[in-house]
């Protein structure tokens, strides 16, 4: 094709048809420019396609991590609520000074050493920043909500650390020598009904209630994020 156009150009130039040669040269330039523009357009289209595919992949990865966290949080929340009810039951036994339920109270006291501990699948927002994938997300609400969720996770983990501190610093010294760890039977029943023991149960009740509200908040934020991502995936 190039050889064909070159042959025409030489023919016109040889016959000194300068005006026609000029028109022809301009036409040839226009064709070259159009070819370049088409090539650039195809290249830009391909780049946009690749970026769009990367964005969709990021959304699916985020959603999967959120679903994993949602499952973990649901189980942790259920575990925490169960133990909160156990502590309330124990507090009522102590308040009523019902020594007929001392075996049950001993079991409840042993349950104080169990606490909910949420393990997230990973720091989603930080991973997006470090990988550079954050700039791929066109919906700015998603990164903002991810930051919000991250703060909720941090707060939940701080509460869990506080719970662990209560177990180590307050509970262990209080029940050591009071309950037989092998049989779970009370050895010194009166100490189980002490104000110190009751205060540990009350602290645990308040703490588990706070943890429950934070877990619920995190679950709502996960639902919001999943809905935002689903909306982006159907666009």
C-alpha positions in Angstrom: 0.0 0.0 0.0 2.8 2.4 0.9 4.6 1.5 -2.3 1.4 2.3 -4.3 1.0 5.8 -2.8 4.7 6.5 -3.3 4.4 5.5 -7.0 1.5 8.0 -7.4 3.4 10.8 -5.7 6.5 10.3 -7.9 4.2 10.2 -11.0 2.6 13.5 -10.1 5.9 15.1 -9.3 7.5 13.9 -12.5 4.7 15.5 -14.6 5.1 18.7 -12.6 1.5 18.6 -11.5 2.4 20.6 -8.3 -1.2 21.5 -7.3 -2.4 17.9 -7.5 0.8 16.8 -5.8 0.2 19.3 -2.9 -3.4 18.1 -2.5 -2.2 14.5 -2.5 0.5 15.2 0.1 -2.0 16.9 2.4 -4.3 13.9 2.0 -1.5 11.5 2.8 -0.7 13.5 5.9 -4.3 13.5 7.0 -4.5 9.7 6.5 -1.3 9.3 8.6 -2.8 11.5 11.4 -6.1 9.6 11.3 -4.1 6.3 11.6 -2.2 7.6 14.6 -5.4 8.9 16.3 -7.1 5.5 15.7 -4.1 3.7 17.2 -4.1 6.1 20.2 -7.8 5.6 20.7 -7.4 1.8 20.6 -4.5 2.0 23.1 -6.5 4.3 25.4 -9.5 2.0 25.2 -7.3 -1.0 26.0 -5.8 0.8 29.0 -9.3 1.7 30.3 -10.4 -1.9 29.9 -7.4 -3.2 31.9 -8.0 -0.6 34.6 -11.7 -1.5 34.7 -10.8 -5.2 35.1 -8.4 -4.3 37.9 -11.0 -2.2 39.6 -13.6 -5.1 39.4 -11.0 -7.5 40.7 -10.2 -5.2 43.7 -13.9 -5.0 44.5 -14.3 -8.8 44.5 -11.2 -9.1 46.8 -12.5 -6.5 49.2 -15.9 -8.1 49.3 -14.5 -11.5 50.0 -12.5 -10.2 52.9 -15.6 -8.4 54.2 -17.6 -11.6 54.0 -14.9 -13.4 55.9 -14.9 -10.7 58.6 -18.7 -10.8 58.7 -18.7 -14.5 59.4 -16.0 -14.2 62.1 -17.8 -11.2 63.7 -21.1 -13.0 63.8 -19.6 -16.0 65.6 -17.6 -13.7 68.0 -20.8 -11.6 68.7 -22.8 -14.8 69.5 -20.0 -16.0 71.8 -19.8 -12.7 73.6 -23.6 -12.4 74.1 -23.7 -15.9 75.6 -21.1 -15.1 78.2 -22.7 -11.8 79.0 -25.8 -13.7 80.0 -23.7 -16.1 82.1 -22.2 -13.2 84.0 -25.6 -11.7 84.6 -26.8 -15.0 86.0 -23.8 -15.2 88.3 -24.3 -11.6 89.5 -27.9 -12.5 90.4 -26.7 -15.5 92.4 -24.2 -13.3 94.4 -26.8 -10.6 94.9 -29.3 -13.1 96.3 -26.6 -14.9 98.3 -28.0 -18.2 97.1 -25.6 -20.8 98.4 -27.6 -23.6 96.9 -26.2 -22.5 93.5 -22.5 -22.3 94.5 -21.5 -25.0 92.0 -23.2 -23.0 89.3 -21.5 -19.9 90.5 -18.1 -21.7 90.4 -18.7 -22.7 86.8 -19.7 -19.1 85.9 -16.5 -17.8 87.6 -14.4 -20.2 85.5 -16.3 -18.9 82.4 -14.9 -15.4 83.2 -11.6 -16.6 81.7 -13.3 -17.0 78.3 -13.6 -13.9 76.3 -14.5 -13.0 72.7 -11.5 -12.1 70.5 -12.1 -11.0 66.9 -9.5 -11.8 64.3 -10.1 -9.9 61.1 -8.9 -11.3 57.7 -6.5 -8.4 57.2 -6.2 -4.6 57.1 -8.1 -4.0 53.9 -7.6 -0.3 53.7 -3.8 -0.5 54.4 -3.4 -3.3 51.8 -5.2 -1.1 49.2 -2.9 1.8 49.9 0.3 -0.2 49.9 -0.6 -2.0 46.7 -1.7 1.2 44.9 -5.1 -0.3 44.2 -6.9 2.4 46.2 -6.6 4.8 43.2 -8.5 2.2 41.0 -11.7 2.6 43.1 -13.9 5.2 41.4 -16.5 5.3 44.2 -14.9 7.5 46.9 -17.4 6.4 49.5 -15.8 2.9 49.6 -12.3 4.0 50.8 -14.0 6.3 53.3 -16.2 3.5 54.7 -13.2 1.2 54.8 -11.3 3.7 57.0 -14.4 4.0 59.2 -14.6 0.2 59.6 -10.9 0.0 60.4 -11.4 2.4 63.3 -14.2 0.3 64.6 -12.0 -2.8 64.4 -9.3 -1.1 66.3 -11.7 -0.1 69.1 -13.1 -3.6 69.3 -9.6 -5.0 69.6 -8.8 -2.5 72.4 -11.8 -3.6 74.3 -10.7 -7.2 73.9 -7.3 -6.3 75.3 -9.0 -4.6 78.3 -11.0 -7.8 78.8 -7.8 -9.9 78.8 -6.2 -7.5 81.3 -9.1 -8.0 83.7 -8.7 -11.8 83.4 -5.0 -11.7 84.1 -4.8 -9.0 86.8 -8.2 -9.3 88.6 -9.7 -12.7 88.0 -6.7 -15.0 88.3 -5.7 -13.9 91.8 -9.3 -13.9 93.0 -10.3 -17.4 92.1 -6.9 -19.1 92.7 -7.4 -21.4 95.7 -11.1 -20.6 95.7 -12.1 -23.1 92.9 -10.6 -26.5 92.2 -9.5 -26.2 88.6 -9.7 -30.0 88.2 -13.3 -30.5 89.4 -14.6 -26.9 89.0 -15.9 -27.2 92.5 -15.8 -24.3 95.0 -13.2 -24.8 97.8 -13.9 -21.5 99.5 -17.5 -20.8 98.7 -17.7 -17.6 100.7 -15.0 -15.9 98.6 -17.1 -16.7 95.5 -19.9 -14.5 97.0 -17.6 -11.6 97.9 -18.0 -8.1 96.7 -14.6 -8.4 94.9 -15.9 -11.4 92.9 -19.2 -9.6 92.2 -17.4 -6.5 90.9 -15.5 -8.7 88.4 -18.7 -10.0 87.1 -20.2 -6.5 86.9 -17.1 -5.2 85.0 -17.4 -8.1 82.6 -21.1 -7.5 82.1 -20.5 -3.8 81.1 -17.5 -4.8 79.0 -19.3 -7.5 77.1 -22.3 -5.1 76.5 -19.9 -2.5 75.1 -18.2 -5.1 72.9 -21.6 -6.3 71.6 -22.5 -2.8 70.5 -19.1 -2.4 68.7 -19.5 -5.7 67.0 -23.0 -4.7 65.9 -21.6 -1.4 64.6 -18.9 -3.2 62.6 -21.5 -5.6 61.1 -23.6 -2.7 59.9 -20.6 -1.0 58.4 -19.7 -4.2 56.6 -23.3 -4.4 55.2 -23.0 -0.8 54.0 -19.7 -1.6 52.2 -21.0 -4.7 50.6 -24.0 -2.8 49.2 -21.7 -0.1 47.8 -19.5 -2.7 46.2 -22.5 -4.6 44.7 -23.8 -1.4 43.2 -20.4 -0.8 41.5 -20.2 -4.3 40.2 -23.6 -3.9 38.4 -22.7 -0.6 36.7 
